[in-house]
Amino acid sequence: MPTLDFKGKQLVYAHHLTVPSRTLEPDAKRSLPPKGSKPSLDDNLIIHGDNLHALKALMPRYAGRVNCIYIDPPYNTGNEGWIYNDNVNSPMMQEWLKDKSPVDGEDLERHDKWLCMMWPRLQLLRELLAEDGVIFISIDDNEQHRLRMVMDEIFGGENFVATIAWQRRTSPDARLNLSQAHDHILVVAKNVDAMDFNPVPLSTTQTNKFTNPDNDPRGPWVSTDYTAQGWRPNQVYELVTPGGVKYAPPPGRCWVNVESAYRKLVSEGRMWFGNDGKARPRAKTYLNESSGVRAWTWWSNQECGHNQEAKKEINAIIGFDAPFDTPKPTRLIKRILQITTDKNSIILDSFAGSGTTAHAVLALNKEDGGNRKFIIVECEDYANKITAERVRRTIKGVSNVKDETLKNGLSGSFTYCTLGDEISPEKMLTGENLPDYETLARHLVYTATGQAPDKIRKVKDRDGFFYETNDRLFYLIYEPDLAFLRSADSALNSDLAERIAKQAKKKKKTAIVFATHKFMGQKELTGMGITFCGLPYEIYRTG
């Protein structure tokens, strides 16, 4: 498969693997938890920090669990003034990037820098996606062709789904000879064979087209053409309408069904022949049986909003001219959620900006009673003042908007987080950073299996058992206390090993035990079906 080469590619190729794992630290003052509850990392999340580090910090909780990702990265137009400053551990890279001035139109290497910025983030986003998950990326012509090639390389060309054209403007730009009316939204699956899209719910305009001129007991309906393209001998026959008129399929076409199926539809009253019974037959589609219409790749601003609408939305909610030239409208993100998510899906946006994705999740949950969860990441200083504040106000209610639902509040909650310390062996040895039990347990499962545990035992049992897979039991003998970690109580001894081996044998599984030290040899433990991993260094992938 052809691949795209760019300056710095070899230096960032595996950079996502070297990004340190960090903790997520809830900020109670900026969070909005459910009434009577404390902020929780199991809630919706708004994360303030570098999105590369935030994505790595999310791995122990959400690797392989996110159903839908939407991102709106810098378009790299040359006018945005963004800075690429990932701390890639390479002297060549550091020399290249030592001048961290904004990437603008005068920077002849701005496309290389943009690709270096996107590569490790896309790698981590792919890891976070569930097997049936899909990623949507807004982009314009500056980087669309390069992004497509990078996505083919990271996700596999066979997992490309489509490029959506979203009509972002309402009128041409008089300053341009050929005004750009649309943005691209690149759609790529984690595994195209595992994914499927939901129908788009019918709009009010569409439902108004359903009528019931013949008082059909099934209710309002619309009629559709009863012919199909092609020529199938068993679907080519002459039929007679109730009014006595004979019809054959037009040249080059056939009827939708064989004759026996057609006669059954007639007997059930599911065919329409006009008021006089003499018109060419058409099939009825009933409103109460319609789940919607299939989405296509042209998304008009009438259906999905436009940039001007988005600007008015955020200004009405925040109450001042927010620093976003081209925010995305809520209707656009809602359309993405409608076709990709169910009521319990997890949605991620790592370029959160004005917080539209969180707003759209809350709005859709309000509409259908869903329990979708959002995770949004914003690195800029306005993460609390604008991004999180918009979410707070949409939850509580916005008094000066026309939408009655938004005026009364969409309900919901979230935990506001910042990035904490690195989870590193060196800092654990000195006691400088000893993560809590649950954080370390999740990190260990992720590093051992490559998948985030859906749920672990937050209250460990006396033997340290906290998680199990189809073939393994996980144990962690740990307390975030140096005195405990240096004591004999933190060791795997023979009594504990025998209890673990007995439990593993009962469940017909093997056991992985994480502890600072042991009083038995691995040869003996192997015979008991136990693998010992010494903390803090032996944190490794076993699956």
Salt bridges, closest charged atoms under 4 A:
ASP27 OD2 - ARG30 NE 3.94
ASP42 OD1 - ARG61 NH1 3.05
ASP42 OD2 - LYS458 NZ 2.75
ASP50 OD1 - ARG121 NH2 3.65
ASP72 OD2 - LYS328 NZ 2.88
ASP86 OD2 - ARG121 NH1 2.69
GLU95 OE2 - LYS98 NZ 2.92
ASP107 OD2 - LYS113 NZ 2.81
GLU109 OE2 - LYS7 NZ 2.87
ASP141 OD1 - HIS184 NE2 2.61
GLU143 OE2 - HIS111 ND1 2.59
GLU143 OE1 - ARG146 NH1 3.18
ASP152 OD1 - ARG148 NE 3.23
GLU153 OE1 - LYS9 NZ 2.90
ASP173 OD2 - ARG175 NH2 2.81
ASP183 OD1 - ARG168 NE 2.70
ASP214 OD2 - LYS284 NZ 2.52
ASP216 OD1 - ARG218 NH1 3.66
ASP216 OD2 - LYS284 NZ 2.86
ASP225 OD2 - ARG253 NH2 3.87
GLU259 OE2 - ARG263 NH2 2.85
GLU268 OE1 - ARG270 NE 3.45
GLU289 OE2 - ARG270 NH2 3.13
GLU303 OE1 - ARG335 NH1 3.88
GLU309 OE1 - ARG331 NH2 2.65
GLU313 OE1 - ARG390 NH2 3.74
ASP321 OD1 - LYS311 NZ 3.80
GLU367 OE2 - LYS334 NZ 2.23
ASP368 OD2 - ARG372 NH2 2.71
GLU389 OE1 - ARG392 NH1 2.87
GLU389 OE2 - ARG393 NE 2.78
GLU404 OE2 - LYS407 NZ 3.59
GLU438 OE2 - ARG61 NH2 3.15
GLU438 OE2 - ARG442 NE 3.19
ASP463 OD1 - ARG499 NH2 2.82
GLU468 OE2 - LYS507 NZ 2.89
GLU468 OE1 - LYS509 NZ 2.62
